[in-house]
Amino acid sequence: MRWFKTHLDQIIYGLTTLAVVFPLISIAISQIFLALAILGFLLDRALNPRKPLSFPPFKLPLALFIGTTLVSWIFSPEPEIGFPPINKFWLFVIVFLVANYFSQKRLHIAYQALFFFGLVSAGFALVQYIVPSLGSTQGRLTGFMGHWMTLSGGLMLVFISLAGYTIYAAPKKIVFWLIALSFLGGTLVLTLTRSVWVASLTGLIGAIGLRFPIWKTLLIIGLVGIILIVSIPESVQTRLVSIWDPQDPSNYARLAIWKTGFDMIQKNPWVGVGPQRVSKVFFDYHPDPQAHHRSGFFWIHMHNNLLQFAVERGIPCALAWLWLVMQMGFDHYRGFRQAPVPSLEKSIYAIGFLNVGVLFLAGLFEFNFGDSEVLMVFLFLASSPYVLNSAIQKVIAS
């Protein structure tokens, strides 16, 4: 018992780390680890009731986001179907656990674990590409996930984190990390997920541009571009060209869904149509009820984070969410500018800032904040830089 009490802090840290890296392999296992970490925290509080607790400085926007969601649920015509978004809020405990049980050294170890799990996930997806019968869906890679959007969203976060780590921490065995980064990037290309391509490429250019002079940035981008043009398969080229085609099924669907979404907001501005009701009431607002037979027309959500929250939970909720992610981004960028380079500290701030940016960009075309696997990894990466903040930094046993 004495050993357990002495090492409880490290046990909670280990369980939390497993909880935030396992979504790339299994959401069920990751949430079991998170539940165990929460139980460990409750036991820690019982054994150490006077131990100081900390929380990153975005309590107000997070409280408003949760509060406006609850209001929308209460006023929903069908609150009985709106539990999934409410249940998802327990995942935000990750932010609290990271703030109280992680240190810079522990973050470094957790990042290594995340990179490893990301490479395993990407490796299985690559095997799927070679042997499609191993679980790929509609010609799209799904990896260990149930959908290609989930796979690509999770790998995007790992890819941009590894980029931030490689560029700003100047780790040993730099060639190994560059190879790992290229492997993740290549797998991302093969997922055929255009929103993730745009976000990942923008994030990578931003990471390089903030680190190197403009001429080096252009040289690196040019080399990467040449390699991609020479090596990408025909399926990727076709998908790339489709970005500019307004008649592409996915493009047409998003434009039609967004237009309907704005009409839904206009008629339900304050509390939205209610959690989990978008797909149920969509054709009450969409003028063409036959559109659900059209290829690529998926109306289960708005394919845009901000629009989804506005439609489902009201404009106040959407603004609270926007405040939340913008504060994270500004906080991390401010720390990034002040940290020395190269250093682990600089890379931690870069990882946080870049992940906020890529999630937001990809979320312009997909409701990735509603994906539990992606959300769990994101909450870890976006809250990690606050561990370096003097307001919450504590002495944690290594």
C-alpha positions in Angstrom: 0.0 0.0 0.0 2.8 2.4 0.8 4.5 1.6 -2.5 1.2 2.3 -4.3 0.6 5.6 -2.5 4.2 6.7 -3.3 3.9 5.9 -7.0 0.3 6.8 -7.5 1.3 10.0 -9.2 3.4 8.1 -11.8 0.6 5.5 -12.2 -1.9 8.2 -13.1 0.5 9.7 -15.5 1.1 6.3 -17.2 -2.6 5.6 -17.5 -3.3 9.0 -19.0 -0.5 8.6 -21.5 -1.9 5.2 -22.6 -5.4 6.8 -22.8 -4.2 9.5 -25.2 -2.1 7.3 -27.5 -4.4 4.2 -27.8 -7.1 6.0 -29.8 -4.9 5.4 -32.8 -5.4 1.7 -32.2 -8.5 1.2 -30.2 -11.0 3.8 -28.8 -12.4 1.2 -26.3 -9.0 0.4 -24.8 -8.1 4.1 -24.6 -11.3 5.0 -22.7 -10.7 2.1 -20.3 -7.3 3.6 -19.5 -8.9 7.1 -19.1 -11.5 5.7 -16.7 -8.7 4.1 -14.7 -6.7 7.4 -14.7 -9.8 9.2 -13.3 -10.2 6.6 -10.6 -6.6 7.1 -9.8 -7.1 10.8 -9.5 -10.0 10.4 -7.2 -7.9 8.1 -5.0 -5.1 10.6 -5.0 -7.5 13.3 -3.9 -8.7 11.1 -1.0 -5.2 10.3 0.1 -3.9 13.9 -0.5 -6.9 16.3 0.0 -4.7 19.3 0.3 -2.7 18.7 -2.8 -2.9 21.8 -5.1 -4.8 21.4 -8.4 -4.4 23.4 -11.5 -6.3 24.0 -14.8 -5.2 25.7 -18.0 -6.4 29.3 -18.4 -9.3 28.5 -20.7 -11.8 27.7 -18.0 -14.3 30.3 -19.1 -14.7 29.5 -22.8 -14.7 25.8 -22.0 -17.4 26.3 -19.3 -19.4 28.4 -21.8 -19.0 25.7 -24.5 -20.2 23.0 -22.1 -23.0 25.2 -20.6 -24.4 26.2 -24.0 -24.4 22.6 -25.1 -26.4 21.6 -22.0 -28.9 24.5 -22.6 -29.4 23.2 -26.2 -29.9 19.7 -24.9 -32.4 20.9 -22.3 -34.5 22.8 -24.9 -34.2 20.1 -27.5 -37.5 18.7 -28.8 -35.9 15.3 -28.3 -33.4 15.4 -25.4 -33.6 11.6 -25.1 -31.5 11.2 -28.3 -29.0 13.9 -27.4 -26.9 12.1 -24.9 -23.8 11.2 -27.1 -22.5 14.8 -27.3 -23.1 15.2 -23.6 -21.3 12.0 -22.8 -18.3 13.1 -24.8 -17.5 15.9 -22.3 -15.9 13.4 -19.9 -13.0 13.2 -22.4 -12.1 16.8 -21.4 -10.8 15.4 -18.1 -7.6 14.7 -20.2 -6.9 18.5 -20.0 -7.1 18.4 -16.2 -4.9 15.2 -15.9 -2.2 16.6 -18.2 -2.1 19.9 -16.3 -1.7 18.1 -12.9 0.4 15.0 -13.6 2.7 15.8 -16.5 6.1 17.6 -16.6 8.3 18.5 -19.5 10.2 15.2 -19.2 6.9 13.3 -19.0 5.6 15.0 -22.1 8.7 14.0 -24.0 8.1 10.3 -23.1 4.4 10.6 -24.0 5.3 12.2 -27.4 7.6 9.2 -28.1 4.7 6.8 -27.3 2.3 8.8 -29.5 4.8 8.7 -32.4 5.2 5.0 -32.0 1.5 4.3 -32.0 1.0 6.6 -34.9 3.6 4.7 -36.9 2.0 1.4 -36.0 -1.4 2.8 -37.2 0.1 4.1 -40.4 1.9 0.8 -41.0 -1.3 -1.2 -40.8 -3.0 1.3 -43.1 -0.2 0.9 -45.6 -0.7 -2.9 -45.4 -4.4 -2.3 -46.2 -3.3 -0.3 -49.3 -1.3 -3.2 -50.5 -3.9 -5.8 -49.4 -7.3 -4.1 -49.7 -9.2 -7.1 -48.3 -7.7 -6.4 -44.8 -10.5 -3.9 -44.0 -10.3 -1.0 -46.4 -13.7 0.5 -47.2 -14.9 1.8 -50.6 -11.2 1.8 -51.7 -10.3 4.0 -48.7 -7.9 3.2 -45.9 -9.4 2.9 -42.5 -6.5 1.4 -40.5 -7.6 0.3 -37.0 -10.5 2.8 -37.3 -14.0 2.5 -38.5 -13.7 5.3 -41.0 -11.1 6.9 -43.2 -11.8 10.3 -41.8 -11.0 9.1 -38.3 -7.8 7.4 -39.5 -6.6 10.5 -41.4 -7.6 12.9 -38.6 -5.6 11.0 -36.1 -2.6 10.5 -38.3 -2.7 14.2 -39.2 -2.2 15.1 -35.5 0.7 12.7 -35.1 2.3 13.9 -38.4 2.2 17.6 -37.5 3.4 16.8 -33.9 6.3 14.8 -35.3 7.1 17.6 -37.7 7.1 20.1 -34.8 9.3 17.8 -32.7 11.8 17.2 -35.5 12.1 20.8 -36.6 12.2 22.5 -33.2 13.7 20.0 -30.7 16.6 19.0 -32.9 16.5 15.4 -31.7 19.3 12.9 -32.0 19.1 10.4 -34.9 17.5 13.1 -37.0 17.6 10.9 -40.1 15.3 8.3 -38.3 12.8 11.0 -37.4 12.8 12.4 -41.0 12.1 8.9 -42.3 9.3 8.4 -39.8 7.9 11.8 -40.8 8.0 10.8 -44.5 6.3 7.5 -43.8 3.5 9.2 -41.9 3.2 11.8 -44.6 3.1 9.2 -47.4 0.3 7.3 -45.5 -1.7 10.5 -45.1 -1.5 11.0 -48.9 -2.8 7.5 -49.5 -5.9 8.1 -47.3 -7.2 10.3 -50.1 -8.6 12.8 -47.5 -8.4 16.2 -49.1 -9.2 18.3 -46.0 -6.4 16.5 -44.2 -4.0 17.1 -47.1 -4.7 20.8 -47.1 -4.4 21.2 -43.3 -1.3 19.0 -43.0 0.5 20.7 -45.9 -0.4 24.2 -44.5 0.8 23.1 -41.0 4.1 21.7 -42.4 4.7 24.9 -44.4 4.0 27.0 -41.3 6.3 24.9 -39.1 9.2 25.2 -41.6 8.5 28.9 -42.3 8.6 29.8 -38.6 11.9 27.9 -38.2 14.0 28.7 -41.3 14.7 31.7 -43.6 12.3 32.1 -46.5 14.8 30.7 -49.1 15.3 27.5 -47.1 11.5 27.1 -46.7 10.9 27.5 -50.4 13.7 25.0 -51.2 12.3 22.4 -48.8 8.8 22.9 -50.1 10.0 22.7 -53.7 11.9 19.4 -53.1 8.9 17.9 -51.3 6.6 19.0 -54.2 8.9 17.4 -56.8 9.0 14.1 -54.9 5.2 14.1 -54.6 4.6 14.9 -58.3 6.9 12.2 -59.4 5.8 9.5 -56.9 2.1 9.8 -56.2 -0.2 7.2 -57.7 -3.0 7.9 -60.2 -5.7 7.6 -57.6 -4.1 10.4 -55.6 -3.7 12.6 -58.7 -7.4 12.1 -59.5 -8.4 13.0 -56.0 -6.2 16.0 -56.0 -7.7 17.4 -59.2 -11.2 16.8 -57.8 -10.6 19.6 -55.2 -11.3 22.2 -57.9 -14.3 20.4 -59.4 -17.6 21.9 -58.1 -19.5 18.9 -59.6 -17.5 16.4 -57.6 -20.0 14.5 -55.4 -18.3 15.4 -52.2 -17.8 19.1 -53.2 -21.5 19.4 -54.3 -22.7 17.7 -51.1 -20.7 20.0 -48.8 -21.9 23.2 -50.6 -25.6 22.0 -50.5 -25.3 20.9 -46.8 -23.7 24.2 -45.8 -26.4 26.2 -47.5 -29.0 24.2 -45.7 -27.1 24.6 -42.5 -27.3 28.4 -42.7 -31.0 28.1 -43.2 -31.2 25.9 -40.1 -29.3 28.5 -38.1 -31.5 31.4 -39.3 -34.5 29.5 -37.9 -32.9 28.2 -34.7 -30.2 30.8 -33.8 -30.1 30.4 -30.0 -30.2 26.7 -29.1 -30.0 25.1 -32.5 -32.0 22.1 -33.6 -30.8 20.0 -30.7 -27.9 17.6 -30.1 -27.9 14.6 -32.4 -30.9 16.0 -34.4 -29.1 17.3 -37.5 -29.5 14.2 -39.6 -33.1 13.6 -38.3 -34.4 17.1 -39.3 -32.1 17.9 -42.2 -34.6 17.3 -45.0 -37.1 19.5 -43.2 -34.9 22.3 -44.4 -33.2 20.9 -47.5 -35.4 21.6 -50.6 -34.6 18.3 -52.4 -35.6 15.2 -50.4 -34.2 13.0 -53.2 -30.6 14.2 -52.5 -30.0 11.4 -50.0 -29.8 9.1 -53.0 -27.1 11.2 -54.5 -23.5 9.8 -54.4 -21.4 11.3 -51.6 -24.3 13.1 -50.0 -23.7 12.5 -46.3 -26.0 14.7 -44.2 -25.3 13.2 -40.8 -23.5 16.4 -39.8 -22.5 19.8 -41.3 -18.9 18.8 -42.3 -17.7 21.9 -40.6 -17.0 22.3 -36.8 -18.2 25.8 -36.4 -21.3 25.4 -38.5 -22.1 22.1 -36.8 -22.1 23.7 -33.4 -24.2 26.6 -34.6 -26.7 24.4 -36.3 -26.9 21.7 -33.6 -26.5 23.8 -30.4 -26.9 27.5 -31.4 -24.7 30.4 -32.2 -23.6 31.1 -28.6 -22.2 27.5 -28.4 -20.3 28.0 -31.7 -18.8 31.3 -30.5 -17.8 29.6 -27.2 -16.0 26.9 -29.1 -14.3 29.4 -31.4 -13.1 31.3 -28.3 -11.8 28.1 -26.8 -9.7 27.1 -29.8 -8.5 30.6 -30.5 -7.3 31.1 -26.9 -5.4 27.8 -27.1 -3.8 28.9 -30.3 -2.8 32.4 -29.1 -1.5 31.1 -25.8 0.7 28.5 -27.5 2.0 31.0 -30.1 2.9 33.4 -27.4 4.9 30.7 -25.6 6.4 29.6 -28.8 7.8 33.0 -29.6 9.4 33.3 -26.2 11.0 29.8 -26.0 14.6 29.2 -27.1 15.3 27.3 -30.3 16.2 24.5 -30.8 14.8 23.1 -27.6 12.2 20.6 -26.3 10.3 23.5 -24.8 10.1 25.2 -28.2 8.8 22.0 -29.8 6.1 21.5 -27.2 4.7 25.0 -27.9 5.0 24.4 -31.6 3.2 21.1 -31.3 0.3 22.7 -29.4 0.1 25.6 -31.8 0.3 23.6 -35.0 -2.3 21.1 -33.8 -4.8 23.8 -33.0 -4.2 25.2 -36.5 -4.5 21.9 -38.4 -7.5 20.7 -36.5 -9.2 24.1 -37.2 -8.3 24.0 -40.9 -9.3 20.4 -41.5 -12.5 21.2 -39.5 -13.5 23.7 -42.1 -14.5 20.7 -44.2 -15.2 18.0 -41.6 -16.7 17.7 -38.1 -13.5 16.3 -36.6 -14.1 17.8 -33.1 -16.9 15.4 -32.8 -14.7 12.3 -33.5 -13.7 10.8 -30.1 -10.5 9.3 -31.4 -9.3 12.6 -32.9 -10.6 14.6 -29.9 -8.7 12.6 -27.3 -5.4 13.0 -29.1 -6.1 16.6 -29.8 -7.0 17.5 -26.1 -3.6 16.0 -25.0 -1.6 17.8 -27.6 -3.4 21.1 -27.2 -3.2 21.1 -23.4 0.5 20.0 -23.2 2.1 23.4 -23.6 0.3 24.7 -20.5 2.5 22.3 -18.5 5.3 24.7 -19.2 3.3 27.7 -18.0 4.7 29.0 -14.7 1.2 29.4 -13.4 0.6 25.6 -13.4 4.1 24.2 -13.4 4.8 21.9 -10.4 7.6 19.7 -9.2 6.6 16.2 -10.3 8.7 13.2 -9.5 10.3 11.7 -12.5 
